[in-house]
Amino acid sequence: MEDLYPTRGTTEVATPRRDPVVWGPLDADLESFERDGFLAIEDLLGDEEVAVYKAELDRLIADPAVRADERSIVEPKSQSVRSVFEVHRMSDVFAKLVRDERVVGMARKILGSDVYVHQSRINVKPGFGASGFYWHSDFETWHAEDGLPRMRTVSVSIALTRNHDTNGGLMIMPGSHRTFLGCAGETPKDNYKKSLQMQDAGTPSDEALTRMADAHGIRLFTGRAGSATWFDCNAMHGSGDNITPYPRSNVFIVFNSVENTAVEPFAAPVRRPEFIGARDFTPVQ
């Protein structure tokens, strides 16, 4: 299969996007998504729904069996749980959220097809020092290490705590999704074991990030618990550390088109585990 988006070579290479952003019919919301690479929704979930999902998140991260599971990622310094992957399989509560028409329906609209879950996780960013996620394009990793061929994948981050402008919220460079930044450097074997705690391979250079930020600016997302941000797989994004007393937790779901199923990795020696990059392409019903 032709590699449309080369990455992890000897030098950093910028490639113009060769895929649509919105694969289905455009409406007012999707015109904004196509232009910026993201769409913020203030009231996706009501307060009672948020309470249910937040209680389930708290239950999972407090469960010693979950903490011991390979799907849980632990903060290197504090040894607290940072992320739990494949939560739609681990929890009936989050499985229901994936099937919610407000969630999966929007993914179908953007991608113009049935969809399956490429990845799901809960992210926990407690106060007083939880570390952030450095700038990256998700597609760069999903292409290089999971074998997703095309940019036909979309993510939704649903806030389960209030996103302040100070507690390590999501930042995106609007319009950055139209250029693919192929990063320099080979992918180590089992890179995921390190990258899920601290990104290294697949990290853009300071010079490239400066050019992109100068060209596009940076948008910081704030809002109530229950708000959501949909964003394109190639949007350059990241989040800072949370040194405030106020935790920031969210559920993160990645939908991929059933017409864009994963092949072998384009720039990694082996596939990542299936709880990170799914190989079950069954459509969400």
Backbone as CSV, one residue per row, in Angstrom:
resi,resn,N_x,N_y,N_z,CA_x,CA_y,CA_z,C_x,C_y,C_z
1,MET,0.847,-1.204,0.000,0.000,0.000,0.000,0.879,1.249,0.000
2,GLU,0.499,2.243,-0.833,1.257,3.485,-0.900,1.163,4.233,0.425
3,ASP,2.284,4.752,0.867,2.329,5.558,2.087,2.147,7.029,1.708
4,LEU,0.958,7.555,1.968,0.653,8.941,1.602,1.254,9.945,2.574
5,TYR,1.637,9.475,3.756,2.085,10.396,4.804,3.367,9.869,5.458
6,PRO,4.511,10.020,4.777,5.766,9.494,5.323,6.177,10.203,6.612
7,THR,6.685,9.421,7.551,7.128,9.957,8.836,8.158,9.021,9.451
8,ARG,8.822,9.498,10.520,9.846,8.763,11.264,11.055,8.444,10.382
9,GLY,11.378,9.376,9.470,12.567,9.221,8.642,13.743,9.982,9.221
10,THR,14.726,10.276,8.380,15.935,10.949,8.855,15.707,12.439,9.081
11,THR,14.697,13.012,8.390,14.411,14.437,8.554,12.916,14.648,8.737
12,GLU,12.573,15.792,9.258,11.183,16.204,9.422,10.650,16.686,8.068
13,VAL,9.463,16.226,7.682,8.904,16.545,6.367,7.446,16.960,6.508
14,ALA,7.087,18.103,5.914,5.694,18.565,5.903,5.038,18.123,4.597
15,THR,3.875,17.471,4.695,3.131,16.986,3.540,1.733,17.579,3.557
16,PRO,1.296,18.233,2.469,-0.077,18.740,2.433,-1.081,17.592,2.612
17,ARG,-2.158,17.852,3.292,-3.192,16.841,3.513,-3.738,16.360,2.174
18,ARG,-3.911,15.057,2.044,-4.391,14.461,0.797,-5.762,13.812,0.969
19,ASP,-6.416,14.102,2.066,-7.736,13.540,2.356,-8.711,14.643,2.737
20,PRO,-10.027,14.405,2.526,-11.017,15.360,3.039,-10.932,15.479,4.561
21,VAL,-11.466,16.578,5.074,-11.616,16.729,6.523,-12.980,16.184,6.938
22,VAL,-14.013,16.625,6.251,-15.380,16.116,6.453,-15.731,15.244,5.252
23,TRP,-16.094,14.005,5.507,-16.362,13.045,4.443,-17.846,12.979,4.107
24,GLY,-18.686,13.537,4.948,-20.129,13.560,4.705,-20.575,14.950,4.282
25,PRO,-21.905,15.156,4.114,-22.428,16.478,3.736,-22.106,17.530,4.791
26,LEU,-21.857,18.739,4.338,-21.537,19.837,5.245,-22.806,20.501,5.777
27,ASP,-22.784,20.860,7.055,-23.766,21.777,7.623,-22.984,22.863,8.354
28,ALA,-23.660,23.739,9.090,-22.980,24.879,9.714,-21.889,24.423,10.684
29,ASP,-22.218,23.412,11.507,-21.229,22.926,12.468,-20.028,22.308,11.759
30,LEU,-20.302,21.535,10.719,-19.210,20.819,10.054,-18.378,21.743,9.173
31,GLU,-18.964,22.862,8.719,-18.141,23.851,8.025,-17.087,24.421,8.961
32,SER,-17.471,24.662,10.216,-16.527,25.138,11.226,-15.467,24.071,11.497
33,PHE,-15.894,22.815,11.601,-14.951,21.725,11.840,-13.973,21.598,10.679
34,GLU,-14.472,21.707,9.460,-13.593,21.592,8.293,-12.560,22.719,8.266
35,ARG,-12.972,23.920,8.626,-12.056,25.063,8.603,-11.008,24.989,9.707
36,ASP,-11.456,24.712,10.926,-10.570,24.806,12.093,-9.945,23.478,12.515
37,GLY,-10.621,22.378,12.174,-10.149,21.078,12.626,-10.704,20.662,13.964
38,PHE,-11.671,21.415,14.494,-12.295,21.058,15.762,-13.676,21.684,15.861
39,LEU,-14.457,21.185,16.788,-15.792,21.707,17.068,-16.044,21.552,18.562
40,ALA,-16.296,22.654,19.245,-16.576,22.626,20.680,-18.084,22.651,20.899
41,ILE,-18.562,21.777,21.801,-19.982,21.690,22.145,-20.090,21.889,23.651
42,GLU,-20.810,22.913,24.059,-20.833,23.297,25.478,-21.642,22.322,26.330
43,ASP,-22.729,21.774,25.813,-23.655,20.999,26.637,-23.947,19.634,26.037
44,LEU,-22.924,18.830,25.791,-23.177,17.497,25.253,-23.879,16.623,26.287
45,LEU,-23.410,16.679,27.540,-24.003,15.895,28.623,-24.577,16.812,29.685
46,GLY,-25.692,16.387,30.272,-26.272,17.117,31.393,-25.575,16.773,32.697
47,ASP,-25.907,17.526,33.747,-25.235,17.354,35.036,-25.407,15.949,35.603
48,GLU,-26.618,15.394,35.494,-26.860,14.054,36.035,-26.048,13.003,35.268
49,GLU,-25.952,13.165,33.956,-25.146,12.239,33.158,-23.672,12.352,33.529
50,VAL,-23.189,13.563,33.693,-21.790,13.758,34.090,-21.511,13.038,35.401
51,ALA,-22.435,13.137,36.354,-22.240,12.507,37.663,-22.088,10.995,37.523
52,VAL,-22.860,10.392,36.621,-22.779,8.942,36.408,-21.405,8.562,35.847
53,TYR,-20.954,9.302,34.826,-19.676,8.966,34.191,-18.496,9.296,35.096
54,LYS,-18.597,10.366,35.846,-17.513,10.710,36.774,-17.410,9.663,37.883
55,ALA,-18.534,9.182,38.376,-18.508,8.147,39.411,-17.879,6.865,38.869
56,GLU,-18.160,6.546,37.598,-17.567,5.354,36.998,-16.060,5.530,36.811
57,LEU,-15.632,6.725,36.400,-14.199,7.005,36.296,-13.531,6.823,37.662
58,ASP,-14.115,7.397,38.696,-13.535,7.296,40.039,-13.471,5.833,40.494
59,ARG,-14.521,5.054,40.161,-14.528,3.641,40.539,-13.391,2.881,39.861
60,LEU,-13.191,3.151,38.594,-12.163,2.434,37.841,-10.765,2.736,38.370
61,ILE,-10.464,4.024,38.578,-9.093,4.346,38.970,-8.797,3.947,40.422
62,ALA,-9.864,3.707,41.220,-9.658,3.277,42.609,-9.570,1.762,42.741
63,ASP,-9.880,1.042,41.675,-9.920,-0.414,41.713,-8.500,-0.971,41.560
64,PRO,-7.982,-1.695,42.557,-6.614,-2.245,42.437,-6.437,-3.155,41.223
65,ALA,-7.494,-3.873,40.838,-7.396,-4.753,39.672,-7.227,-3.954,38.392
66,VAL,-7.880,-2.806,38.319,-7.733,-1.934,37.148,-6.328,-1.342,37.131
67,ARG,-5.861,-0.893,38.267,-4.515,-0.313,38.339,-3.451,-1.321,37.899
68,ALA,-3.656,-2.590,38.220,-2.687,-3.629,37.876,-2.809,-4.083,36.424
69,ASP,-3.881,-3.707,35.766,-4.125,-4.122,34.383,-3.153,-3.402,33.445
70,GLU,-2.703,-4.087,32.388,-1.772,-3.455,31.449,-2.397,-2.267,30.733
71,ARG,-3.705,-2.164,30.757,-4.391,-1.052,30.100,-4.335,0.240,30.913
72,SER,-3.828,0.187,32.121,-3.681,1.381,32.957,-2.261,1.932,32.845
73,ILE,-2.173,3.245,32.693,-0.888,3.935,32.591,-0.709,4.772,33.858
74,VAL,0.442,4.647,34.487,0.685,5.274,35.787,1.673,6.421,35.633
75,GLU,1.404,7.517,36.340,2.315,8.666,36.353,3.680,8.241,36.896
76,PRO,4.790,8.589,36.193,6.112,8.164,36.673,6.466,8.723,38.053
77,LYS,6.101,9.982,38.315,6.519,10.611,39.579,5.591,10.246,40.728
78,SER,4.296,10.503,40.564,3.358,10.320,41.672,2.870,8.891,41.821
79,GLN,3.050,8.083,40.759,2.543,6.705,40.731,1.014,6.642,40.794
80,SER,0.346,7.753,40.471,-1.109,7.742,40.364,-1.504,7.367,38.939
81,VAL,-2.717,6.863,38.768,-3.187,6.451,37.453,-3.363,7.677,36.561
82,ARG,-2.751,7.622,35.384,-2.824,8.720,34.418,-3.920,8.479,33.385
83,SER,-3.976,7.253,32.844,-4.962,6.905,31.832,-5.353,5.445,32.006
84,VAL,-6.577,5.137,31.602,-7.036,3.758,31.502,-7.600,3.581,30.100
85,PHE,-7.031,2.638,29.349,-7.427,2.421,27.959,-8.529,1.367,27.850
86,GLU,-9.169,1.387,26.701,-10.208,0.424,26.330,-11.351,0.420,27.351
87,VAL,-11.723,1.609,27.798,-12.761,1.673,28.835,-14.133,1.266,28.305
88,HIS,-14.352,1.346,26.994,-15.654,0.912,26.468,-15.797,-0.607,26.517
89,ARG,-14.690,-1.335,26.689,-14.749,-2.777,26.897,-14.677,-3.133,28.388
90,MET,-14.042,-2.286,29.142,-13.858,-2.534,30.565,-15.109,-2.176,31.374
91,SER,-15.923,-1.254,30.832,-17.041,-0.683,31.591,-18.300,-0.619,30.736
92,ASP,-19.383,-1.202,31.227,-20.672,-1.094,30.535,-21.164,0.347,30.496
93,VAL,-20.794,1.118,31.503,-21.217,2.526,31.551,-20.599,3.295,30.390
94,PHE,-19.296,3.141,30.154,-18.658,3.851,29.053,-18.997,3.229,27.695
95,ALA,-19.332,1.931,27.682,-19.811,1.317,26.438,-21.109,1.978,25.992
96,LYS,-21.963,2.304,26.937,-23.216,2.990,26.619,-22.951,4.377,26.046
97,LEU,-21.953,5.075,26.589,-21.608,6.402,26.082,-21.144,6.330,24.632
98,VAL,-20.337,5.336,24.288,-19.853,5.168,22.916,-21.030,5.007,21.951
99,ARG,-22.077,4.297,22.381,-23.229,4.039,21.521,-24.239,5.175,21.507
100,ASP,-24.068,6.175,22.377,-24.995,7.314,22.449,-25.014,8.025,21.099
101,GLU,-26.207,8.268,20.559,-26.309,8.845,19.218,-25.694,10.241,19.161
102,ARG,-25.703,10.969,20.258,-25.055,12.286,20.273,-23.551,12.164,20.042
103,VAL,-23.002,10.993,20.356,-21.568,10.749,20.224,-21.270,10.052,18.901
104,VAL,-21.733,8.830,18.748,-21.410,8.070,17.540,-22.054,8.683,16.301
105,GLY,-23.198,9.335,16.469,-23.856,9.971,15.322,-23.023,11.091,14.723
106,MET,-22.394,11.878,15.563,-21.527,12.955,15.065,-20.313,12.368,14.353
107,ALA,-19.761,11.290,14.881,-18.619,10.648,14.219,-19.010,10.170,12.822
108,ARG,-20.182,9.583,12.697,-20.645,9.129,11.382,-20.813,10.306,10.425
109,LYS,-21.349,11.409,10.928,-21.529,12.598,10.074,-20.196,13.107,9.539
110,ILE,-19.208,13.190,10.407,-17.905,13.722,10.006,-17.199,12.769,9.042
111,LEU,-17.263,11.480,9.313,-16.480,10.504,8.550,-17.254,9.905,7.374
112,GLY,-18.560,10.172,7.309,-19.332,9.768,6.142,-19.484,8.269,5.973
113,SER,-19.490,7.530,7.086,-19.599,6.075,7.017,-19.913,5.548,8.406
114,ASP,-20.138,4.231,8.484,-20.138,3.589,9.793,-18.745,3.704,10.401
115,VAL,-18.694,3.585,11.705,-17.426,3.776,12.421,-17.247,2.674,13.454
116,TYR,-15.998,2.452,13.827,-15.679,1.576,14.951,-14.766,2.358,15.894
117,VAL,-14.568,1.827,17.095,-13.717,2.495,18.089,-12.277,2.036,17.886
118,HIS,-11.435,2.971,17.454,-10.004,2.663,17.332,-9.332,2.700,18.703
119,GLN,-9.806,3.589,19.570,-9.212,3.712,20.902,-10.203,4.402,21.816
120,SER,-10.231,4.009,23.072,-10.966,4.770,24.092,-10.129,4.787,25.357
121,ARG,-10.292,5.845,26.104,-9.581,5.900,27.386,-10.199,6.975,28.268
122,ILE,-9.933,6.855,29.554,-10.188,7.959,30.469,-8.835,8.540,30.840
123,ASN,-8.774,9.862,30.879,-7.565,10.579,31.288,-7.830,11.249,32.626
124,VAL,-6.898,11.090,33.532,-7.043,11.652,34.869,-5.884,12.612,35.105
125,LYS,-6.216,13.844,35.367,-5.162,14.827,35.598,-5.423,15.502,36.947
126,PRO,-5.091,14.805,38.045,-5.326,15.397,39.360,-4.476,16.640,39.557
127,GLY,-4.878,17.445,40.520,-4.140,18.680,40.784,-2.789,18.431,41.428
128,PHE,-2.069,19.526,41.600,-0.784,19.518,42.288,0.281,18.697,41.554
129,GLY,0.325,18.837,40.217,1.489,18.329,39.517,1.306,17.261,38.474
130,ALA,0.077,16.944,38.086,-0.103,15.948,37.026,0.510,16.477,35.730
131,SER,1.221,15.607,35.024,1.944,16.051,33.835,1.027,16.123,32.620
132,GLY,1.429,16.948,31.644,0.627,17.171,30.457,0.976,16.214,29.324
133,PHE,0.424,16.511,28.155,0.697,15.759,26.928,1.327,16.735,25.940
134,TYR,2.540,16.432,25.492,3.267,17.366,24.641,2.598,17.465,23.273
135,TRP,2.926,18.538,22.524,2.348,18.781,21.210,2.555,17.579,20.281
136,HIS,1.477,17.195,19.592,1.560,16.081,18.655,0.319,16.048,17.770
137,SER,0.436,15.349,16.675,-0.705,14.961,15.848,-0.982,13.496,16.138
138,ASP,-2.217,13.179,16.533,-2.557,11.780,16.802,-2.357,10.915,15.561
139,PHE,-2.712,11.463,14.398,-2.612,10.655,13.188,-1.169,10.234,12.917
140,GLU,-0.214,11.070,13.274,1.185,10.698,13.049,1.497,9.385,13.753
141,THR,1.031,9.247,14.981,1.260,8.007,15.718,0.387,6.877,15.191
142,TRP,-0.888,7.160,14.951,-1.795,6.094,14.497,-1.390,5.574,13.117
143,HIS,-0.829,6.430,12.277,-0.331,6.017,10.966,0.970,5.229,11.116
144,ALA,1.905,5.807,11.858,3.236,5.193,11.996,3.183,3.877,12.749
145,GLU,2.424,3.829,13.858,2.522,2.695,14.781,1.312,1.758,14.757
146,ASP,0.146,2.262,14.288,-1.059,1.424,14.241,-1.456,1.040,12.815
147,GLY,-0.938,1.747,11.812,-1.242,1.396,10.436,-2.534,1.959,9.880
148,LEU,-3.029,3.092,10.411,-4.195,3.732,9.791,-3.737,4.410,8.502
149,PRO,-4.304,4.047,7.346,-3.776,4.543,6.072,-4.105,6.006,5.783
150,ARG,-5.367,6.408,6.074,-5.851,7.726,5.651,-6.319,8.529,6.860
151,MET,-6.476,9.836,6.632,-6.989,10.723,7.672,-8.522,10.673,7.654
152,ARG,-9.056,9.578,8.180,-10.512,9.417,8.242,-10.889,8.939,9.643
153,THR,-10.406,9.693,10.607,-10.515,9.342,12.022,-10.801,10.618,12.805
154,VAL,-11.655,10.526,13.816,-12.006,11.713,14.596,-12.067,11.345,16.072
155,SER,-11.701,12.302,16.915,-11.691,12.095,18.361,-12.696,13.024,19.028
156,VAL,-13.214,12.576,20.157,-14.015,13.459,21.010,-13.479,13.357,22.433
157,SER,-13.250,14.514,23.030,-12.850,14.613,24.426,-14.021,15.202,25.196
158,ILE,-14.560,14.448,26.134,-15.728,14.880,26.910,-15.278,15.163,28.336
159,ALA,-15.470,16.389,28.772,-15.006,16.810,30.097,-15.896,16.224,31.190
160,LEU,-15.267,15.628,32.188,-15.990,15.120,33.356,-15.711,15.967,34.591
161,THR,-14.864,16.974,34.449,-14.644,18.016,35.453,-14.578,19.334,34.693
162,ARG,-14.730,20.436,35.390,-14.657,21.726,34.711,-13.253,21.953,34.152
163,ASN,-13.211,22.444,32.927,-11.946,22.845,32.312,-11.728,24.328,32.556
164,HIS,-10.831,24.649,33.473,-10.442,26.033,33.704,-9.356,26.412,32.689
165,ASP,-9.002,27.670,32.657,-7.889,28.069,31.781,-6.543,27.823,32.452
166,THR,-6.570,27.213,33.627,-5.332,27.027,34.395,-5.022,25.577,34.742
167,ASN,-5.945,24.639,34.495,-5.720,23.280,35.020,-5.384,22.262,33.926
168,GLY,-4.582,22.699,32.947,-4.030,21.766,31.977,-4.986,21.354,30.888
169,GLY,-5.785,22.297,30.398,-6.784,22.000,29.377,-6.186,21.742,28.005
170,LEU,-7.041,21.236,27.117,-6.664,20.924,25.743,-6.369,22.205,24.966
171,MET,-5.257,22.189,24.212,-4.896,23.277,23.309,-4.761,22.717,21.898
172,ILE,-5.311,23.443,20.916,-5.236,23.032,19.515,-4.808,24.229,18.677
173,MET,-4.036,23.965,17.632,-3.680,24.995,16.656,-4.699,24.950,15.518
174,PRO,-5.632,25.919,15.443,-6.676,25.880,14.419,-6.086,25.902,13.013
175,GLY,-6.540,24.995,12.167,-6.062,24.933,10.791,-4.829,24.069,10.596
176,SER,-4.225,23.624,11.686,-3.010,22.806,11.575,-3.281,21.440,10.965
177,HIS,-4.553,21.029,10.942,-4.913,19.709,10.432,-4.714,19.579,8.925
178,ARG,-4.453,20.696,8.241,-4.319,20.654,6.780,-2.895,20.331,6.311
179,THR,-1.967,20.224,7.247,-0.590,19.839,6.914,-0.149,18.703,7.822
180,PHE,0.343,17.639,7.218,0.868,16.520,7.999,2.352,16.744,8.248
181,LEU,2.751,16.693,9.510,4.155,16.869,9.864,4.757,15.507,10.159
182,GLY,5.549,15.016,9.202,6.266,13.762,9.400,7.488,14.008,10.261
183,CYS,7.569,13.321,11.386,8.621,13.587,12.368,9.892,12.807,12.050
184,ALA,10.992,13.272,12.586,12.300,12.624,12.379,12.563,11.617,13.488
185,GLY,13.262,10.541,13.129,13.679,9.562,14.125,12.921,8.258,14.029
186,GLU,13.627,7.151,14.148,13.007,5.838,14.066,12.179,5.538,15.319
187,THR,11.201,4.638,15.152,10.355,4.215,16.262,11.004,3.054,16.998
188,PRO,11.296,3.200,18.284,11.841,2.061,19.039,10.793,0.960,19.182
189,LYS,11.236,-0.275,19.355,10.311,-1.367,19.634,9.641,-1.130,20.983
190,ASP,8.335,-1.444,21.050,7.545,-1.227,22.274,7.598,0.231,22.720
191,ASN,7.615,1.130,21.730,7.669,2.556,22.033,6.498,3.008,22.899
192,TYR,5.344,2.346,22.746,4.143,2.770,23.466,4.351,2.760,24.979
193,LYS,5.212,1.857,25.484,5.403,1.770,26.931,5.988,3.058,27.497
194,LYS,6.782,3.752,26.693,7.348,5.038,27.113,6.478,6.207,26.690
195,SER,5.959,6.150,25.450,5.273,7.310,24.883,3.970,7.621,25.598
196,LEU,3.319,6.621,26.205,2.063,6.884,26.891,2.284,7.615,28.210
197,GLN,3.515,7.606,28.696,3.854,8.388,29.882,4.515,9.707,29.500
198,MET,5.377,9.670,28.493,6.077,10.873,28.048,6.432,10.713,26.574
199,GLN,5.826,11.541,25.739,6.024,11.414,24.291,7.472,11.701,23.911
200,ASP,8.017,10.885,22.997,9.372,11.093,22.496,9.356,10.929,20.983
201,ALA,9.366,9.692,20.478,9.228,9.464,19.040,7.893,10.035,18.565
202,GLY,7.922,10.691,17.410,6.714,11.330,16.904,6.485,12.738,17.424
203,THR,7.518,13.311,18.038,7.408,14.669,18.577,7.949,15.680,17.572
204,PRO,7.168,16.708,17.235,7.651,17.727,16.298,8.804,18.528,16.882
205,SER,9.608,19.111,15.998,10.706,19.964,16.452,10.172,21.294,16.972
206,ASP,10.979,21.956,17.788,10.606,23.290,18.284,10.402,24.261,17.125
207,GLU,11.242,24.150,16.100,11.154,25.067,14.957,9.830,24.870,14.214
208,ALA,9.431,23.620,13.999,8.172,23.347,13.295,6.978,23.815,14.120
209,LEU,7.008,23.573,15.420,5.907,24.006,16.277,5.797,25.525,16.303
210,THR,6.929,26.202,16.314,6.907,27.669,16.299,6.288,28.181,15.006
211,ARG,6.678,27.586,13.865,6.090,27.996,12.580,4.583,27.767,12.570
212,MET,4.151,26.642,13.071,2.726,26.325,13.057,1.948,27.239,13.993
213,ALA,2.496,27.501,15.163,1.816,28.391,16.103,1.746,29.810,15.555
214,ASP,2.819,30.271,14.900,2.799,31.604,14.284,1.748,31.682,13.184
215,ALA,1.605,30.593,12.429,0.668,30.580,11.308,-0.781,30.424,11.748
216,HIS,-1.015,29.636,12.802,-2.389,29.249,13.141,-2.880,29.780,14.482
217,GLY,-1.973,30.142,15.363,-2.396,30.498,16.710,-2.686,29.254,17.533
218,ILE,-3.084,29.474,18.783,-3.380,28.374,19.705,-4.709,28.668,20.383
219,ARG,-5.606,27.695,20.385,-6.900,27.817,21.050,-6.907,26.936,22.298
220,LEU,-7.255,27.503,23.430,-7.379,26.765,24.680,-8.856,26.530,24.973
221,PHE,-9.215,25.295,25.321,-10.613,24.950,25.540,-10.934,24.934,27.031
222,THR,-11.920,25.725,27.392,-12.433,25.760,28.750,-13.922,25.429,28.694
223,GLY,-14.508,25.165,29.852,-15.941,24.902,29.853,-16.362,24.002,30.998
224,ARG,-17.656,23.861,31.126,-18.251,23.078,32.204,-18.026,21.590,31.984
225,ALA,-18.163,20.827,33.065,-18.223,19.383,32.923,-19.426,19.037,32.064
226,GLY,-19.219,18.128,31.126,-20.272,17.792,30.168,-20.062,18.423,28.813
227,SER,-19.137,19.390,28.721,-18.790,19.963,27.421,-17.892,18.988,26.674
228,ALA,-17.823,19.166,25.355,-17.051,18.231,24.534,-16.316,18.984,23.439
229,THR,-15.205,18.442,23.022,-14.457,18.961,21.876,-14.213,17.819,20.905
230,TRP,-14.760,17.969,19.697,-14.454,17.069,18.593,-13.245,17.612,17.863
231,PHE,-12.280,16.772,17.526,-11.150,17.298,16.760,-10.604,16.271,15.775
232,ASP,-10.116,16.805,14.668,-9.593,16.006,13.570,-8.347,15.250,14.007
233,CYS,-8.130,14.089,13.389,-7.007,13.239,13.778,-5.650,13.886,13.548
234,ASN,-5.578,14.865,12.642,-4.277,15.476,12.330,-4.101,16.850,12.965
235,ALA,-5.026,17.268,13.817,-4.890,18.569,14.489,-3.712,18.529,15.463
236,MET,-2.856,19.546,15.388,-1.735,19.636,16.323,-2.287,20.096,17.673
237,HIS,-2.072,19.300,18.713,-2.677,19.619,20.005,-1.780,19.123,21.136
238,GLY,-2.097,19.567,22.333,-1.363,19.173,23.522,-2.045,19.750,24.740
239,SER,-1.471,19.524,25.898,-2.002,20.105,27.134,-0.865,20.248,28.127
240,GLY,-0.990,21.246,28.975,0.054,21.525,29.955,-0.120,20.732,31.242
241,ASP,0.868,20.849,32.124,0.770,20.244,33.445,-0.374,20.888,34.228
242,ASN,-0.871,20.164,35.214,-1.891,20.725,36.096,-1.301,20.901,37.489
243,ILE,-0.890,22.133,37.788,-0.329,22.413,39.112,-1.341,23.116,40.013
244,THR,-2.587,23.242,39.541,-3.633,23.835,40.376,-4.186,22.786,41.332
245,PRO,-5.029,23.198,42.292,-5.703,22.205,43.143,-6.868,21.512,42.453
246,TYR,-7.212,21.921,41.222,-8.454,21.494,40.593,-8.206,20.413,39.546
247,PRO,-8.721,19.210,39.774,-8.468,18.111,38.841,-9.122,18.357,37.485
248,ARG,-8.556,17.726,36.471,-9.152,17.752,35.127,-9.201,16.313,34.603
249,SER,-10.400,15.810,34.449,-10.574,14.443,33.961,-11.500,14.455,32.755
250,ASN,-11.252,13.550,31.814,-12.098,13.462,30.630,-12.134,12.037,30.108
251,VAL,-13.144,11.754,29.305,-13.202,10.502,28.569,-12.927,10.837,27.110
252,PHE,-12.109,10.006,26.486,-11.577,10.287,25.154,-11.909,9.085,24.274
253,ILE,-12.633,9.324,23.171,-13.046,8.246,22.275,-12.579,8.572,20.864
254,VAL,-11.954,7.616,20.208,-11.471,7.773,18.835,-12.296,6.870,17.930
255,PHE,-12.969,7.479,16.965,-13.749,6.729,15.982,-13.005,6.733,14.651
256,ASN,-12.916,5.571,14.031,-12.303,5.437,12.718,-13.346,4.894,11.749
257,SER,-13.264,5.313,10.488,-14.178,4.813,9.476,-13.930,3.325,9.227
258,VAL,-15.017,2.579,9.010,-14.872,1.163,8.656,-14.254,1.007,7.268
259,GLU,-14.144,2.109,6.522,-13.498,2.087,5.213,-12.023,2.498,5.288
260,ASN,-11.504,2.592,6.518,-10.118,3.031,6.740,-9.433,2.127,7.767
261,THR,-9.739,0.852,7.726,-9.256,-0.051,8.768,-7.728,-0.183,8.750
262,ALA,-7.195,-0.500,9.897,-5.739,-0.533,10.080,-5.096,-1.661,9.276
263,VAL,-3.918,-1.352,8.731,-3.054,-2.338,8.084,-1.804,-2.473,8.950
264,GLU,-0.708,-2.945,8.387,0.524,-3.014,9.178,1.085,-1.603,9.401
265,PRO,1.805,-1.379,10.492,2.354,-0.046,10.768,3.205,0.470,9.607
266,PHE,3.124,1.772,9.359,3.888,2.382,8.274,5.304,2.757,8.708
267,ALA,5.536,2.906,10.022,6.864,3.342,10.462,7.172,2.848,11.878
268,ALA,6.914,1.584,12.100,7.229,0.977,13.396,7.505,-0.502,13.171
269,PRO,8.361,-1.104,13.996,8.725,-2.509,13.790,7.599,-3.486,14.098
270,VAL,6.706,-3.114,15.017,5.598,-4.000,15.394,4.354,-3.159,15.663
271,ARG,3.204,-3.802,15.606,1.949,-3.137,15.980,1.934,-2.829,17.479
272,ARG,1.205,-1.788,17.843,0.928,-1.570,19.257,-0.162,-2.562,19.713
273,PRO,-0.297,-2.769,21.018,-1.330,-3.689,21.502,-2.725,-3.246,21.071
274,GLU,-3.641,-4.199,20.981,-4.982,-3.901,20.487,-5.779,-3.009,21.425
275,PHE,-5.412,-2.954,22.712,-6.148,-2.050,23.597,-5.788,-0.589,23.327
276,ILE,-4.731,-0.349,22.562,-4.355,1.013,22.171,-4.773,1.297,20.734
277,GLY,-4.566,0.334,19.849,-4.951,0.480,18.448,-5.745,-0.740,18.025
278,ALA,-7.067,-0.597,17.980,-7.960,-1.749,17.817,-7.749,-2.473,16.490
279,ARG,-7.941,-3.783,16.520,-7.983,-4.622,15.318,-9.348,-5.298,15.174
280,ASP,-10.281,-4.930,16.003,-11.678,-5.353,15.870,-12.410,-4.195,15.194
281,PHE,-12.808,-4.393,13.949,-13.376,-3.302,13.146,-14.913,-3.352,13.111
282,THR,-15.513,-3.994,14.096,-16.979,-4.107,14.150,-17.602,-2.727,14.318
283,PRO,-18.541,-2.339,13.444,-19.155,-1.006,13.569,-19.910,-0.837,14.892
284,VAL,-19.859,0.369,15.422,-20.658,0.706,16.599,-22.129,0.710,16.196
285,GLN,-22.945,-0.022,16.934,-24.384,-0.105,16.639,-25.165,0.780,17.600
